[in-house]
Amino acid sequence: MPIDQLKQVTDTIKEQFPHVVLLAAGGINETNIEEYATLNINGIVMSGLYQAKPIDIGVKMERID
């Protein structure tokens, strides 16, 4: 859905149902995320994290008595 059309839809939904939670997903990346951030939505879903270059992650666990 084009961003201008999505804006109209999200504005209409939020106007009629202000407590509904809306998320935008699909085709969102670092080049267009700012446009989506201006929408009347509660969150943005991106898969870029899963396509990023792998990195080493360390975890330290300690027992708390």
Summary of the structure (lengths in Angstrom):
residues: 65
radius of gyration: 17.5
end to end distance: 53.0
largest distance: 55.2
contacts: 108
relative contact order: 0.17
helix: 35%
strand: 9%
